[in-house]
Structures are given as C-alpha cells and as structure tokens.
C-alpha cells in the first residue's frame, strides 16, 4: 500500500468511496455527494491523503477540515477517513490515519478531532489506536433521515506540536 497526496485526479475514486460511506448510514450526516468545487475549499489544502494498492487503485482517503475560521483554532482540524468497502479490515484506515497524524503535525496542527456515530465502533477503535480519546457524547446533535443522532467527540492532542512548556 502506498500513501499519496489526494489530488483532483483521485476525485472520482474518492467520491465513490465517500458514497459507500454515506450508504452505511453510520459514517456521516451527509446524504448528497459534493462536487470537487464544493469539497475542495471546505478542506485544508494540506493533509489530504489517499491509500492506493500496487495497481494504483484508491483504497481509502483521509483529509482535514478547519474547525473554525478564527485564527486561534488554526492548528485544529476535523478528521475525515473513509475506506472502500472491499478494503475494510485490512489496515488501510490505520495507515491512512497514522499518515494523516504525521502530516498534520508536520504542518503545525496541534489538535485533531473527529465526530463519530457511536454505532461506528470500528471507526472509534481506529481513532483510539492512533491516540484519540473520547471527550464526550453530543446527544441529538443532528438528524439523519429524520432521526436524531448522537456523535462521540474524539480528539488527539499532539505530543509534538505546541508541547513545549510555556513560561509561568
């Protein structure tokens, strides 16, 4: 498996994998597929990755969205990780998320967060394996298909970026 920067050329495969995630009903509140023109500006220009097999087929993708437009949150990003149905359970998500963490830290990001449906136990486990912790449960935070859904808020504080002690 190879981890590469996600580019516009990967978009058809990324969109197909995102569609599979939407179809599970446990990956996102989104119900419609975005265009590249919508998705691109909604995600940070860095820390966009795809995992490919030896044949160049995209197996999964990961990206960060800004959590706020306020400058004080410039080092905080929200994680998206999606793995193709046929590649799940093969370590693709682990490699993507590990690479995303490393890339984000190289870009000065100090906190990553993720909102995950509690029913998506595999995603929660994946994030916890990469150092995320459950901060809390957001009850009835949004509706999906007319049903109120909870999400778990997970975060990972970088032990590298911003870890130096501040003077008292």
N, C-alpha and C positions, 0 to 999 in steps of 0.2 A: 504494500500500500504506500502511496505517495501523497503527501500533503502539499498542496499548491495554493497560491493566492486565487481567490474566487474572482473571475473576470466576467465581463459581459458575454464572452463566448460560452461560459458554463451555464448561462441563464436557462436555456431550455431544460437541461437536466436538473438544475436546482429547483425550478418551478415544478417539475414532475414529482420530485421528492417532497417538496412542500405540499403538493396536492395530496400525496399519500398521508402525510401527517394530519392535514385537515380532515381527511376521511376517517381517521381513527376516532375523532371526537374527543380526544384527550391530549392533544398537543398544542392547541391554540384556540383563542376565541375567534380567529379569522374564519370566514366562511367563503370568501371570494379570493381568487388568485390575483396578486398585484401584477402590474406591468413592471418592467425594469425601470421605467421612468418614475414610477411611484416608489418602488422598493429602494432604489439606489440612494436617493437623498435622505431616506429615513434610517440609513445605517452609516456607521462610521466608515470613512474611506479606508482605514486600516483594519487589520484583524478580521479579514474576510477570507475564509479558507474552504477548500474542497478536498475531499479524500478521493483518490482515484485508484483503480486497480491497474494491473500491468497493461491492460488493453486501453487504458485511458478512460474507462467508464467511471462516471461520478457515482460514488457510493454514499456520499453524505456531504453536508456542508455546515458551516458554523459562521456566525457573524455577530457583531455587536451593534446595538442601537444606543444612542445617547439617552440618559435618563432624564436630562433636563437641559435647557438652553442656558441656564445660569452658569457662569464661569467657575464657581466654586465646586461644581459637580463635573468638571471637565475630565476628571480621571475615573469616572464611574460609568460603567457600561452595562447594558442588559444583554444577556446571552440568548442567542437562538442556536440550537443544534438540532439537525434533522438527519436521519439515516434512512436510506432506501429500504423498503420492506424486505427485499431479498438479502440485504446485508446486515440486518439487525442481529444482535447476539454474537457478532464476530469481532468485536473490539474496535469497530470503526468510530463509534461515539467516544470511546475513551481516548483514542489517538487524536481525534479532532479537538476534543475539549482540552486535552493537555497542550496541544499546539496553540490553541486559542489563548489559553492562560499565558503561555510563554510569549506569544506575540503581543498580547495586551500589555504585559509587564515591560517588554522592550519598548513599547510606545508610551510608557509612563502612566498606565492605568493602575490605580491603587485599589479599586473595588469592582468586583463583578457581581451582578445579581441576576437571579432568574426567578420568574413566576411560573410555577409548575402545578398542574392539576394534581391533587393528592392521589387520584386514581392511576396516575402515570408513575408507578413505583419504579420502573426501570430508569426513568429519567432522574428521579430523586436519587436513586442509588448511584447512577453515573456521576452526578454532580458532587455528591458526598465523597466519592472516591477521589475527586480532584480537589478536595479541601473546602468545599462549600458546606455551610451549616444552615439548618432551618432556623430562621429568625422568628417566624410566626406564620399563622394561618390568617389569610384575608378572607373573611366569610362573605359569601354572596357578593363578590367583587364585580361580577359581570354576568350577563346572560348569554347562553349559547343555545340556539334553537328554542328560545323561550323558557329555558330552565336556568335558574340562578346557580352559579358555580363558585366554589371556593378555589383559591390557589394557595400554595405554600410559597412563602417568600424565602429564598435561599440567597446567601451571599458568601463571597470569598474575599477576604482582605489579604492583599499581597504582603508576604513577609519580606519582600524586596523593595518595592516602591513605597516611599514615604515611611519606611521602617525606622529611620534614624530618630533617636530620641531628640525631642525639642528642648531647648534650654528652659529652665524654670524661671 
